[in-house]
Amino acid sequence: MNKETVKIKTLIDNKRMSTQELLQLITSKINDGYTDFDIEACGQHNIGGSSWAKENGEELNFKITNPGQRVGAMALKGTKIYVEGSAPADVGWLNSGAQITVNGDCGDTASHCAAGGKIYVSGRVGTRSGALMKHDPKFEPPEFWVLKNTGSFSFEFMGGGIAVICGFDCGGIDSVLGNRSCVGMVGGTIYVRGTFSGVASCVEIKSLNEEDINFLRNGLLEFLIAINKSGLYDSLTDFSQWKKIEPLPAGTKEKKISVSEFRQTKWIEGGIFGDFIQDDFKVYPLPATGDGRVRIPEWNKTDCVNCGICLNNCPENAIMETDKIYSTDNNKCIGCGICEAVCPKLCWALKSNRKEIS
C-alpha cells in the first residue's frame, strides 16, 4: 500500500469539482493502493463513506475541510475520518463501523441510523441527532459522543447503541437535549451531563452505577484525546452531574390505544372527519348581501350615457333606474363587481365594506 498522503483541492481557478468527480477520484486512488487523504472540499457530499482499502487490514484515513452533507455516510470499519471545522447535516448517517471525528459543530441528524463505529463531536449537534440508532448484537454497539448539546427531537426511535452528551459550555440552555427528546425510544442508553427536560414518557431517568462510571471514565479519555480537549477530563468526570436514560421496560409503558380511539378522543372530537367548529347545518347563500358584502358598488352619474348595460347584466337584478338615476337594492346586491366591469364609461366603482378595527 502507498502511504503517501493524497492531497485533493476541489476548487481550482474558481472551478468546483463535482461530488461524483471527487468520489470517483478517491475510489481510483484507493484502487491504486493509497490509504491517506487530505481533502480540501467545497461542499461535496458523502466524503469518506462506503470506501474500503484494497488490501485487507489496511486503514483508510481522511482529513477533510469544508465538507457537504453526509460525511462518512455508510462508512465502514477500518475507516477514520477527521473533519477540521464544522459539518452540515447527516454526519455518520448509517455509520457501519468508522471512527468519525468532527472538530466543530454538526448540523441536523448527526449519527442518524448509525449501526456501528464511533462518532466524536467537539461542539453541538442539530435536531434529530441520534435518531434511529440501532445495534446488531453480532457487532459492537455504535457510540455517539457530543461535547456540548443536541437540538430538539434527539434520539427519536432509538433502538440501540450508546450516546454521551457532555453538556459542556451550556450555561443558560434549558435542556442539553433540546425539547421532546427520546420519543419512541425502545433501546440503547443515553448518558447526559447537565440540565435536561422534556424527554418522552417512554423512558426512565436513572443514576449511574459502577459499570456506567467505568464506561464513561474510559470512554471520556479516548473522546477528549480525539477532539484535543483532554484538559476537560477532570471536570467531566464529576459523575454526580450525570444521569442515564433508558427505555422503560415493555410491561411498564403506557397502554396503547387503538387508532379508532385515538381519532375519537385524542385527535379531533368526532373522529378524523369531524368538524373543528360545530356546524348548525343551516344553509346560507354563498355570497352575502346587505351589510355582509365585502364590496359595495357606487354609481357616478357624470359620464353615464344611460346605455343600460349594467342594468341588463346584473346577475341578481339588483340595479334600479329611475329618471336616468341608477342605484342598487342592498338586499339583492352581492358586490360581485359585474356592473363595474361592463360599464363602458366606468360609472360604477366598488368600495370596500370592511370595517376598520381601532
Steps between C-alpha positions, in 0.01 A plus 500: 500500500616853424531707818542830320216737588275587208425872513191607308386858445146509365493868400762610250481829307139537620404170341343258749540126476164323517420245769500223241841602368645516851367160606620341176846649557511367857395153385762504226774593748390227743516248217854623432594418860470839672347509849553854632308799365512872577194652330435873471133467413248750373170361625523159330283226654572152637875543546657201674193281477469150355873473431736221600865426447602274214715285730357334810602651830590841361338809648361791300561847642321814387573854612227729364428871507180671384297185422141479386228277641537137602866493598577135566161377383498118515868508591656164581722355768862583431420858398602805703362841410609830651310818411682824576221744584124457494297276272140518370223242536519120511853452632544125546164413345474120513854481636600135483825498692711809428644739755385850403631805684360847437704783649204739509122491487277267297175580326178306541475120517857423600541126566160438342441123464856426614555125545870482588820692561553820698409861427676773697380863489686781676206742479122483468275291279168594342147369518418128477859399561535141616159412361453135402837388632504121516709208619556161339608269788756333271701825501612764746231765565536838328619787718414868460694751714410872508694752708223758524126447429245378247209662321139399559351161414834331566510119524154448348422129463845406623527123494853437627848635549649746747486880494692734731400867524756682717316831540823701501473878455119488516427767758163662440369210292178358648564149375819351356274252317277765348125441513309173453800273512477118494154478341438135411831382649502121538867416552846632577640723772551877518737654754431867569689758702321821593144627495246336274122488481212411272602139436230258388298297748623172347840527673628500857776712651745315723808568708830350385622168632862386523493348151374827353772699677774267377371525145489880511835532672673301227293631211535865596878475495499357146237756387678804641835394354334457160359857508812653663318591822670271751524791747124463563534146636496588871193725479304254285572206730303649788238229464258661745401721205408209272179306441412200285193472276365164391165386357241378744453123517226387265257410779515844663431719198169676448228277367463547128163608370347410167518730200122540523519604865783741424298664226189526715659622824847637430497645152176668391181464698257301289774323303732578213217648294349692790469878486740727683201734553155358559264574210138610550422337160314807371546576132617852426540668159859489384537878441368732770266790439428809704750577773681170440633605160875527459454777238224755430445658154471877465364671185636826360258673262757740349587283197191276488338480155205293622599201285346251745781243462543474875126467549479213251804311626454507880463128598288586805278766335619730775542816283211743474453802267268791566513811280849402381618467858652158579508341843521152656270296722719415797291193578582353159847634419784258577786735411618279210634793294341408166345848473845656527645255249240553225448878524666664195523836677632365834204648687498222759774459762521249784606610845604274784240422764761380751481689825814646647603345834608765744 
